[in-house]
Amino acid sequence: MIRFFIAIALISVSTVLISYPCFAQKDILKEDFIRKLDSLEDLDLYAEALSEINKFKASATNTISFCEYGIRYGNFYTRLLKYDSALYIYRKAISECGTKHETSYGAMHGIAFVHRVTGILDSSAVWEYRALELSKSKDYTYGIELSLQSLAILSYSRRNYKESNVQAFELIKILDEVKDPSLAANMYNLVAENYRNLKNLDSALLNHFHALELRRKSGNESRIASSLNNIATIYLAKSDGKSAMPYLIEARASKEKISDSISLTSIYTNLGTASYLKKEYAEARKYFEQSEAIGAAIKFTDGRLTNFPALIQLDTVMGDYKHAFNTYVIYHDVYKKYLDEAKQKELLQLDKKFETAKKDQELTLKDNQILQRERFIFWISMFILGVLLLSLYLFYLLKKNKKLSQRNELLLREQNHRVKNNLQMISSLLSLQSQKLQTSDAKEVLEDSQGRISSVALLHRMLYEGEQVGQIEVSGYLKTLTEEIKYAAGREMEITLSLPDRLELKVEQVTSLGLIVNELCVNSIKHVDRNVLLHLRLRIESFAMKLNLNYSDNGTGVTRETWMSSNSFGNQLIQLQSRQLRGEFVVSNENGFMFSLQVPK
């Protein structure tokens, strides 16, 4: 669904780039200039188009005002991702041409688009509202439609779903659904997604049906299949697997016909969920495994990460805890590899862009030096100019590298935000499933799984909100984690924490520590006599080369041999995470249960 909104945004800027017709030509030179720009734009040769504009500006035969080509000038910079230059051109167009000229609308929309793609969403909304007001004052229908569409998508991105619906419905009212069913369908689809996020599933379903009806009229098979899958997703959110099934089967047939493997992973996962809700567990496993096979074949890790939790839940319900644990281990490895590959890929891209910029700057510097030799006689002037150019070059590289680093950080934060949302959704599904189970053992297993997932989700929430990417402030994380455990415990208890004022560790280390602390607390809540006021104590000590974790409760405790011989999933998970930390642990029963873990930094 996110890809759909990105496609809408790209369509918006593409439409702006071709929407401004040439004004009345004054002479043959003007016609030639416009014709050259059209040809270069059709061939996606934006750098060449910019060069043509700059040459024409400097020529003595320039007979075109800036207002007649300013928007295209800024759009070419936007297409080349040179956003600072684009913003300068757009603002110049507004300043020189005034709000009465048609160019000003395009400039305002261009500024809004640049701010949106660079993540400055509040500023983007301000400029898009200005563009909308200008279009309404000029009764410019196309501008009104484009700005309403952009604002609806922007509000969705800012999670202001009610406002997004207001803008989308305003656009739907003025659209001709017969002439433009595709855009109308996209807006109904956006409205449906807003309602889904607002937990109004009935309204979401109704608008998805509207979108499907319009897409059937337009005949776009891929979009039709997407709407079918969207409808099925809403039915699944309502726990109605039977109603979802026929839509998923039709969607699968369409996507298989056009070989859309990425969409098929989602459809097969939904088919598995629908079968699971119908308690057809064998069919559910088949669909989940098909989704995993396709995702592995095309290396679609996002789909696999969504599918693994469903397989784990299915194994848990079927009582195959060993297979569930093995799947969890695979899930953990795939997720870790996914993070490493994403980081490495981004670093390679940054290095490539840096090297390209460096080469371009070196060529520019050489050309300038040759030019200066021809223009200046005195060597001292050439030396001063060389120093100046070098300083500008270093400043440019520093500024560009800073922007690339900020973009890399933004991508990592968004990735953590998505993982956090997915984990919270899985936790909610487990909670919903546990309410429907009759046996206390099954409920307990699901509640334990929900607690583990919640501890990891909390970690990714703090990663998203934290100041440093890849680092977690451990003390704050453990305080929040123990507070959530206490809130969900269902019994009176006290927790005494002794933590460093501030301790930052890598995300892999904090993930293991969080799972260990969660399991220890849950075990104490379960096994300490409920007639006794439970008292938990957690102490973290940080030294130069090691980290000590000490945990205890006021229960009767168990011997090390008894604890080590237990085959419970919680104990196995504690031991597994301790080994991953390369730590050594000790279990004793002095004055209750005690667990000590020493981890090298």
N, C-alpha and C positions, 0 to 999 in steps of 0.2 A: 504493500500500500504506500510505503514511503517513496518507492520508485515512481509511483503514479504522480505524486505531488511534485517530485523533482522534474518529471516530464512536463507537467503543466507549467512550471516556472520557466523551463527552457523554451517552451512554445511561446510564452509571453515575450521573452526578450527577442526571440527570432522574429516574431510578428512585428515588434517595434522596429527591428532593423530594416524591414522591407515596406513599412507602412507609410513612409513619407514621400509623396510624389514630388517630382521635380517641378519647380515653379517655372513660369514663362521664361524661355531662353531669350537672351539678349542678342546673341550672335553665334556664329559657327564655332568659335573657340569654346564657348560655354557648353554647346551641345556635345562637342568632342570630350570635354572634361567629364560631364555627367555620364556619357556612354562608357568611358573608361572605368569609372567607378562601378557602374552596373556590372560590367564584365568581370572585373576583379572580385566583386562581392559574390557573384554567381559561382566563381571558382574557389571561393573561400580563401582568397589571397589577400588577407586583411593588412598584413605588413606592407605589401606592395601598394595597396589602396592608400594607406597613410603616407607613403612616400610620394604618391601622385598628388595628394592634397598639399603636402608641404612644398613641393616644387611649384604647384600652381599658385600658392599663396605668395611665394617669393618672386613670381614672374611679373613682368610689367604689363602683361596682357590680362591680368586678373580682373574680370568684370562681374564676379559673383559676390554678393554680400555673405558675411559669415552666417547669417540666419538661414541661408538657403542650403548650407551643407553641414552646419554645426552638429546636428543630431547624428548624422552618419559618421562624422569625425569622431564623436564620443563613442558611438557604438563599435567602431572598429577597434578602439582601444579596449573596450569591454570584452570583445571577442578574444583579444590577445591577452586577457587577464591583467592588463596594465590599468588597475583600478584608480590609482592616484591621478594619472593623466586623464582618464575618462571623467572623473569627478570635476577636474579643472575645466575641461571643455564644456560639460553640462552646465556648470555654474556660470561660465562665461556666456553661454547661449541665453540663459535667463537674464543676466545683467544687461547684455547688449540688445537683445530682441524684445524684452519686456513681456508682460503677461498677455498682451493683446495678440501677439504673434503665435501661430500654430506651433512653432518650434519649442516654445516654453513648456507645452504639455509633455512632449517627448523628452525634454531635458529633466523635468521633474520625475517622470516615470523611470528614466535612466538612473538618476541618483538613487531612487528607491530600490531599484533592482541591485545596484552595486552594494548598497548597505545590506540588502537581504543576503546576498551570497557571501558577504564577508562577516555575517553574524551580528550586525548592528541592527537588530530587529525593531527597536523602538524608533530609531531615526528613520528606518525604512517606512514604517507606518505613517510617520509625520509627512514625509514627502509624497507618499501615495495618496494620502487624504488631500493634499494640496492639488495634486494632479486631478483627482476626482472632482473637487470643487471647481477647478478651472474648466473641465470638460462639461460639467453641468451648466456653468454660466454661459458657455458657448454652444450649448445643445449639441455637443460632439458625441454622437451615439457610440461610435467605435471606442473612443477614449473612456467613456463611462463604463462600457462592458469590460474593457481590459483592466481598468483600475479596480472595479468591483471584484473581478476574478482574482487579481493579485492580492487584494486586501483579505478576501476570504481565505486564501491559502496562507497568507501571512498570519492571520489570527489563529488559524489551526496550528501553525508552527509555534506560536507563542502560548499554545494550550488555552486560548480564550475561545472555547468552543461555541458558546452562546453568541458571541459577537460574530464569529465566522458564519454561523447559520443566518444571522440577520443580513449579512452582506451577500451570501449565496442566494437567499430567497429574493433579495432585491434584484439580483442579476437574472434569476430565473423568470421573474415577472416581465422583463423587457426582452427576453430572448424569444426568437421564433423557433420553436422546437421542430417545426417541419423543415425549415431551411438549414438549421444547425443542430441536429439531434445529438451530435457528438459532444459539443460543449455543454449542452443541457444535461446530458447523461453524466458528464464529469461533475457537474455541480450537484446533482442529486446524490451522486456517490460520495461527494465531500460532506453533504448534509448528513447522510447516513453514518459516516464515520464520526461526525461530531456527536450525533445522538448516541452512538455506541460508547463513546468516551464519557458521555453524561449519564450512562447507565439506563437510557431509555431505549430498550431493545426493540419494542414494538414499532416505535417511530423509525428506528434505524432500518428495520426490516421493510417497512412500507416504502421508504425512499430507495432502498436497494432494488426493490421491484420496479419502481419508476425508471431507474437507471437501466435495468435489464430490458425493459420494454423499448426504450429509445435505442439501445444498442442493437437490439434485434432488427430494428428498422434500418439502422445504418449499415448492418451487415458485416461489421468488424468482428470476425470470429474470436480473435484473441481477447478483445474487450468483453465480448459476450461471456466467454469462459471465466474471465475475472469476476464479472458480476455474479455468475452462478456460484463461484467459490465464496464470494462475499456473503451472499444470502445464506449459504450453508454455515459459514462461520458464526453468523448471528444465531441460527438455530442451535449450534453447538454451545454457544454461550448461554442459551436457555435450557441446556441439557436435553435437547430434543434431537437425538441422533437419527431417529426414524425419518423425520421430516427433512433432515439435512442430506440424507443418503442419495436421493434421486438427482439433486442438483450437483452433487460431487461427481456422480457417475457421468453425467452429461459434460461437466467441465473437464473431467479426465479425458474423455473421448476427443474433445476439441483440442486440448493441449497436446495430446499424443499425435494428433493429425499434423500439427505444425511443429512438432518436436521441441516444445518449450519445456526443457528439462527442469529449469529452475522453478517454474510454477508447479510442475508435477510433484516436486518434493513437498510443497505446501499442501497440495491436494491429497496426496497419499497420507500425509500426517493427519489431515482432517478426516479422511476415510477411516483411518485407524481410530481416531477419537470417537467418530460416530458409531463404529462397531463396538467400541468399549462401552459407550453409553447404553447400547443395546444388549450388553453383556455377552456379546459374541467375541470372546477373548481370542480364540484361535484366528478368526478373521482380522481382528485388530492387530495381532502380532504380525500377520502376513503383510498388512498395509504399512505398518511402521517399519518393518524390515525392508520393504520395497523403497520407501522413502529414504532410508539410510543407504541402500545400495546405490540409488541414483545420486544422492548427495555426495557419496564417497567417489563415485565414478567421475563426476564433473567438478569435484573438489569445491562443492558449495557448503562451506563450513557453517554459515549462518543457519541453513536449513537443518544441518545435522545437530547443531546445538539446541535447536527447538525440538527435534525429534527424540533425543536421548532422554530427557526428563519424562516424556510420555512412555517410553519403553520401561524406564525404572518404575514408574507408577503401576504399569500393567503387571510387571513381575511381582511387585509388592502385593497387589490385590490377589494375584494367583498363588501367592505364598512361596514363590521361587526367590527367596532372599539372596541366595548365593549368586544367582544370575543377575539380580538387581545390583548387588555390590560390584560384580565384575563390570557391568555396564556403567556404573558410576565411575569406576576407575578409568575406563576408556573415555568417558565424558570429560573427566578432569584432565586427562592427557591431551585430548583434542582441543579443549578450551585453552589450555596452557600454550599449545603449539599455535593456536589461532592468534593469541595475543602476541607471541614472539614473531610470527610471520607478518602480522599487521604492522608491528613496530619496525621490523627490518625493511619491509617494503616501503614504508614511509621515509625511512632514513635513506634508502637508495634513491628514491625520487628526489629528496632534498639535495643529496650529493650531486645527482645528475643536473638538476637545475642550477646548483651553485657553480659547477664546472662550466656549464653552458654560458652562464652569465659572465664567468671569469674570462672565457675565451672571447666572448663578444667585446668585453671591455678592453682586453689586450689588443684586439684588432683596431678598435676605435682609438686607443692611445697611440698606436703606431701611425695611423692615418693622420692624426692631429699633429704628431711630431714632424711628419714629412711636410704637412701644410705650413707649419710654423717656420720650418727652415727656409721655405720659399718666401715667406712674408717678412721675416725679421732677419736683420744682418747681425745684430749683436748677440753673442752667445749668452750674455747674462740674462737677456730677455727670454731666451729659450729655456734657460735653467729655471727661472721663476715660473714660467708657464708649466713646465714639466712637474714642478713641485705642486702647483695648484691642481693640475689634472690628477696627479696621484692621490692627493688628499680627497678630492671629490670621489675618485674611484673607491677608495677605502671606506669612505662614508656611505657610499651607495651599497657596497657589499654588506656592510654592517647592518644597514637599515633593512635590506632585503632578507638577510639571514634571520633577523629578528622577526619579520613577518612570517617567514616560513616556519620558524619555531612555534610561533603563536598558533598557526594553522594546524601544525602537528598536535599541539596540546589540545586544541579544540576537538580534533578528530578522536583522540583518545578519550576525552571526557564524554563525548557523545556515545562512543562505544561502551564505556562503563555504564552510562545512563540506560542504554538499551538492554544490557545484560541484567541490570538491576530490575528493570521493568519486567523482563521475561521471568526472572526468579520470583518476583512478587506474584506474577500471574500463576506460576506453578504452585506456589504456596497457597494461593486462594483456591486452586483446583483441588489440592490435597485436603484443605479444610472443608470444602464442599463435599468431597467424597467421604470424609470421615463421619460427617453428620448422617450419612445414609447407611453406614455400616451398622450391623447389629452386634457383632462380637467385640468385646473390649480389647482383645489382643490385636485385632486388625486396626482398631481405632488408635491404639497406642503406637503401633508401628507408623501409621500415617502422621500422627501428631509429632513423633520423633523426627520423621523426615522433614516435616514442615519447619520444625525448629532449626534443623541443620541448614535448610535452604534459606531461612530467614537470616541466619548469622552471616551467610555469604552475601545475601542481598544487602544487608546493612553495610558490609564492607564496600560493596560497589557504590552504594549511595555516598559513602564518605569519600571514595575515590573521585566521584563526580563533583562533589562539593568542595574537595580539598584544594589547597593552594599548590601543592606539588604533585605532578603526575607520576604515578608509580610508587609513591610513598604514602604510608598511613601513619597517623598519630595514634599509637597503640593505646595509651591511657584513655583518651577520649572514646576510642572504639570499644574497649572493654567495659568502661562505665556505662555506655549506652546499651551494650549487649546484655550486661547483667541486670540492668533496669528492665529491659524487655522480658528477660527470663522471669524475673520476680513478678512482673505484671501478669504473665501468663501461667504462673505456677499453680494457682488455685489453692494455695494454703498460706498461712502466716509464716513469714520467714524474715531473717535479717542477713544482710550481706556486708561484710567488712572488707574494704578494699585498701590495699597499701601499694600504690603505684607511683612511678616516677612522675615528676611534674610534666615532663614532655619527653616522649620517646618515639622516634620515627624508624620504621622498618620497611623492608620491601613488601609488596602486596602478597607474594607467595608465602612469606613467613607469617604474616598476620592472618592469612586464610587458615593455615594449619593451627595457629594458636587459638583463633576464634572457634574452630570446630572442637578442639580439645576442651576449652573452657565450657562450651555449650554442653558437651557430653558429660563432663564431670558434674555440672550443676543439675542437669536432668536426672542423672543417676542418684544424686543425693535427694532430690525432691521425691523420687519414686520410692527409695528404699529406707530412708530415715523415718522412724515411727511418727505417724501423723499426730499423735498425742503430745509430741515434744515440739517446742518452738524451734524450728530449724534455724541453725546459725551457720552460714558459709563464710569462709575466710579465703581471700585471694591476695597473694603478695607477688609482685614482680620486682626483681632487682636487676639492674643493668650495670655491667662492668665493662672494662675495656675490650675484653676478648670473649665474653660469654654473657648469657642471659639466664637468670634463674626464675622459674615459676613454681610457687608453692601454693597448694590448695588443700583445704581440710574442711570437714564438717563435724557436727557433734553427734553423729550416729554411733552405732556399735562397731562399725568398721569391718573389714575383712582382711584375711592374711594375704600376703603377696601370691602364695601358691594358688589360693582360691581365685583370686582376681585374674591371674595370668591364665588359669585353665578355663575361665569362662569363655564360651563361644558366642556371647552376645554381640550383636552388630556394633553397639556403642563402644565396647572394649576393643574390638578389632580396629575400629576407626581411630581410637585414641592411639593405639600402638602404631598404626600405619602413618598417621600424621607425625608422631614422634620420630619415626625413622626418616620421614621426608625432611624433617628439620635437622637430621643427623644428631639428635639429642639422646640423652640417657635419662631414664626415669626410675624412680624408686617408689614403691607402694608399701605403706605400713598401716597398722591399726592402733596406734598410740593415741588415746583420748579421742577416738573416732577414726574415720577414714582420712588418710593423708596421702597426697600425691605430689611428688617433687620431680621437676623436669629441668635439666641443664642443657642449654642449647648454645652451640658456638655461634658467634656473630660472623 
